[in-house]
Amino acid sequence: MSLPTREEMFRAALRDLDNARNSLSSSRDWLRSDWVPIGTPLPAAAAEARISVVEKIAAAKQIIDEAKAALAEGLDELG
């Protein structure tokens, strides 16, 4: 297996960051979905965990966006 070009390296990293961001979105969507039995509340600790995780997902997506922007700038510099 040969080494990637600089451009391939950056593009692969961008692709993986896109995949990570999409996975986070999927996790967030699951946590925001309805559940059965409909209308039943989550226990307090579970509700707090749900809110905390959704907030952490939003923060992680922001960090991924910053990383993607940095990689895009680097890719522009390559050519």
Secondary structure, 3 states (H helix, E strand, C coil): CCCCCHHHHHHHHHHHHHHHHHHHHHHHHHHHCCCCCCCCCCCHHHHHHHHHHHHHHHHHHHHHHHHHHHHHHHHHHHC
